[in-house]
């Protein structure tokens, strides 16, 4: 009886720790709705201690049973051993995030002339120090992160398709260039582990939520999301990331993600407003946040608003994909902008000035001036409200 108890206890420890350390940080049923990150980090860090403890309890009675018990007990025990071996393999080589979503083997960026990406595809664009690069979402959405340089500066371009969040960070931690791997997710948002301290960093905020660097934050770098064609119009000399031929099948699995029609319960869009996976455009400033319903933006095309003493304008291009958020305050002038949908320009009647979609004034009193870009994001409503608790919601006064 004592041997049986030790055997069962050891097996349960081995099975439970292998399963739970992955369950808590992957999108299994129920795993992403509880605050279990500290448990997951503890199990991940001390997994070998649990394995040793489990084996100490399991192996001696296992050897005794194989030597002294009847054949049916040996077969039953063999099934238990096979069960653990299967679980060990699955949860260490199949279900781990960095085994499922692999970094590019060939990072290829080309000029517009050599580009093979459809101009209607959505991209995350980065422009720094005179250089611009575009990263198609249906490519980086599989890899989750791509480390690169833009204008001579290291960048970490990240995307979580389950939250629909694109963020770009500097991969420099405490003055040192850092490497990261995808480790899992928390509340449906991707997490990365740094190679030096093994801390876990949240993709949507760049903040370490577990480990020695808990509370530290990566520096976010400016980025924009839009249709590739719109980005090329703004930056004709841009470089564009191309698919890695090694991952053609994996990229195919994200077809339809741009439009929200992908056949995936985790990534498909809710077409109604303010639902779990409805699209919103979010802006944040000084610890405050505001969300704008994507359906309302499609309806109005242009929204003038004020948020945290910041006057802004949201505008959607005719492609229904490319959106821009600009500051309406230009020096001492507060602009009240309207949209000319036919010419795809913004107009301010008071100064008789006209801006293109890139925020450049091309006619009128203010010709030559440029609107300042306000960092903004398109993402799922569940993500925005989870990571911006207390966020305000834009309510239109137009009927």
N, C-alpha and C positions, 0 to 999 in steps of 0.2 A: 504493500500500500504506500509506504514512504517513497519507494522508488518511482511508483506511478505518479505521485504528487510532484516530485522533483522533475520528472520527465515532462509532465503537462505544463508546469509552471515555466520551465525553461523554454518550451516550444512557444507558449503564449508570449513571453517576453521577446523572443526572436521575431515572431510574426508581427506583433503589435508595433514594435518600434520601427521595423522596416516599412510597414504600411503607413503609420501615422505621420512619420517625418515627411513623407511625400504627400499624403492626403491633405494635410493642412495647407500646403502651398501650391496645390494644383486644382484645376476646376472640376473636382468631383462633387457629386450632389451634397449640398449643405456645407461644404468645406470653406466657402468664401464669405459666409455671412456672420461668422463669429470672430471675436478678437483672440485669435490663437497664435499670433506671430511669435510671442515669447516662448510658447511651448514648442513650436516648430523649430525655432532657432536652438533651443536647448537640446532637443532630440537630434538635430543635425550635428551639433558640436560634440555630443557625447555618445554618438551611435556606436562607436567601437567599444565603449564601456558596457553598453547594454548587450552587444553581441558576445563579449567575453563572459558576462554574467550568465546570459542565456545558455551559452555552450557549456559552462561549468556545471550548470544544473542539468542540462540535457544529455551530455555525452556519456557520463558514467552509467546511468540507468539504461541508456540505449545500448551500450556495449554489453551490459549484463543480460538484457533481454535477448540480444542476438546470440549470446553464448548459452543461455539456460532455458529459454522459453520455447513454447510450442510453435509450430510452423506458422499458424495463423496470426499469432502475435508478431512474429517477425515480418510477415507480409504487411500487417497493419502499421507497424513501425516504419517499414520501408515507404509506405504511402505518406506518412508524416514527414519523413526526410525529404521525399520528392516534393511535397507541398512547400516546405520551407525553401528548397532550392529554386522552385519556380517563382515564389514570391521575391526571393532575393534577386534573381535575375531581372524580373519585371520591374521592380521598384529601384533598381540601380542602373539598368541599361536600356529600359524602354520608356519608363514614365518620367524620368528626370527631364526637366525643362531644357537643359543644354544638350541633351541627347535627342530631343524631338525637334528643336529649333537651332540649327547649326549656323555658325558664322560663315560668310562667303569665303570660298576657297580662292576665287578670282574676283577681285574688286576692280571693275572696269568702269571708267568714266570717260565719255567721249564728247566731242563737240556736237553742235546742232547738225552739222553736215553729215556726221557719221551716226547720228542717233537712230535707234530702231524702236523706241518707245512711242506709242500712240500719243499724239499731242492732247488728246482728251483725258488722259490719265491724270489722277491727282498726284501731287508731289509735295514733299516738304522741302522748301527752298531756304538756302543759307547764303548770305552775301557778307563777306568780310574782307577788309583790306584790298578792295578792288577786284576780288574774285568771287564768282557766284557758282554754286553747285545745286543740282536738283536731284532729289532722292525719291523715286516713285514709291508710293505708299504700298502698292501691292507687291513690292519687292522687300522693302524694309519691314513690312508688316509680318512677313514670315521670319526674317532674321531677328527681329525685335531691336537690334542695335547694330550700327555700323560705325566703326571708328575710322576717322579720316582726318585730313587737314584741309582747311579753307583759308586762303590768303596767308599761308604759313603758320596758322594757328591750329592746334589739335582740336578736333570736335568729336563728340559722341552723339550721333543722330539716332534717336530712339523712337519706337512706335509700339503701342499696345493695341492690338486690334480688338480686344475684348472691351476696352474702354474707349476706343477710337481716339487715342491721345498721342499726338506727336510732340516731342520735346527735343531740344538740342542743348547739350551741356558741354562744358569744358571738362575733359577727363583728367584734370589736374587736382590732386588731393594733397593738401599740406605741402604744396610746392613741388610735388613729384607727379610725373605722368603715371597714370594708373590704368591697369587693364581690368576689365569687368567680364563676368559671364552671367548669362541668364540663369537664375536659380529657382524661379517659380513665380507665384503671384500672391498678393494679399488684397482681399476685397476686390477681386477681379483685375487688379492692376499688376503689371509685370514688376518683378524685383530683380535687381542685379547684385552680384557679390563681387567686391573688389578683391584682387589677388593678394594684397598685402596683409590686410587686417581681417579679411573674411566678413566684413560688415555687410549688411543687406540694405540696399538703397531702393527707394520707391521710384518708379519710372515717371509718374505724373508730377512729382514735386522735386525730385532730385535729392530728397532728404533721407539720410540713413535712419532706419527704424529699428535696427537691432545690431548688436555687436559693439566693439570698442569705440567706433565713431558715431554711435547713436546720437542724433540731434544735429550732426554736421550736414551741410548742404552743398551740393555741386553748384557751380556758377552756371546759371542758365544763359544761353546765347540767343540772340534774336533769330526768329525763323518765321516763315509764312507758309500757309497751305493754300494751294490753288491748282488750277489746271495747268499742265505742262505748257500748253500753248500760250497761256497768259504770262507764265514765268519767262518764257523765251522772249515775248514781246517786251518785257521789262528789262531782261538781261540777255541780249542776243548772243553774247559771248560765253554764256553759261556752259558748264560741263554737266553731263547727265549720266547718272548711274544706269548701267545696263544689267540685264539679267545674267546671273551666273548659270552657265549651261548645266552645271551639276545639279541644280535645284529646280529644273523646269516643272517637274511633277508637283513640287511643293508650292510653287508660285500659282499653278493652275488651281490649287485649292482655295486661293483668295480671289478668284475671278468673281466679279460682281460686288466686291467689297466697297469699291468707290461709290457705287450707286446705292448701297445698302440692301441689295437684293441677293446677297450671298446666301447659300443654303446652309446656314449655321445658326443654331439657336443663340449662340453666344455673341455673334457678330452681325446678325441681320437687324436692320433698322425697324423700329416701331414708327409707322408713318403718321400716327396721330401725335398730337402735341403733349408734351410734359409726361410722357410715359417712360418706363424704365430705360428703354433704348431709343428714345426720341433724340433727334439731333438738336443741339444748341450751339450757339456761339458764346463763348465765355470771355470775360475780361476781369482782371483782378488788379487791385492797387491797395497798398498799405494795409494788408490783412482783410480787405473787403473784396467782395466779388459780386458780379452780376451776370445773369444768363439771359440770352435772347433766343426765343424760339425760332428754329430754322424755318418752320412753315410761315411764321409771321414775316420773316425777312423775305422769303420768296414772294409773299403777297404784296408787301410794301415796296420791295426793291431797295429802298433807301430809308434809313432811320436816323434822325437827329436826336441826340439824347445827352443827358448830363449824368455823370457818375463820379462821386467822390471829388467834387469840384473840378472835374475834368470833362470838357465838352468834347463829344465824339460823334462821329458819323459812321454808320455801318452801311455798306453798299454791296449789292450782289450783281455780278456781271450777267449778261444775257445767257451765258452757258449754264447758269444755275449751279455752278460748282465753285467758281472763284469768288471769294468774298474779301473785302478789305475793311479795316477799321482805322480811321484816321482821327487826329486831333483837329477839331474845328477852330481852335484858337490859333491865329496866325499873327504873331507879334501883338499889336494892340487891337486887332480886328477879330470879332467873333463872327464867323461865317454861318449863314443859314443856307445850307446847300439843298439843291433840288437835282433830280436826275433827268437827263435827256436820254431816254432808252434807245432812241434811234441812232444817236451819235456816240452813245456810251461815254457821256461826259457829265461832269458835275458842274452846276452853275450857282454863282452867288450874285443875286440881283443887285445888292447894295454897291458892289464894286464892279459889276458887269464883267466878272472874271469867270474863266472856264478852266476846269481841271480834267485831265484824262484819268483813266482808272489807276494809273501808277502814282497818282497824287501830285502830278506836275501841272502847274498852271501854264496853259498854252495860249490864252487870250485874255485881254482886259487889263485893268489897272494893276493887278498883281502878277502879271506875266513874269515867268522866271522863278517864282517862288515855289515852294514844295511843302505839302502837308506832311506832318510827322506821323509815322506809322505807330499805332498802339498795338502792343503785343496781344494777340487774341488767338483763340483756339476753337476748332469745331470738335465736339466730342459728344458722347452719350450723356443724357441727362443724369443717369444713375452715378456716373463717374464725377461729373461736375459737382453735384450736391454732396456726394460722399466726401470729396477732398476739399470742398469749399463749404463747410457747414455754415448755415445762416445766410447763404447766398441770396441776393435779391433776384427777382424775376421781372423782366421788362413786360409791362402791360400797356398795350397800345390804347390811345384815346380815340383812334379812328375806328369807325364802324364799317 
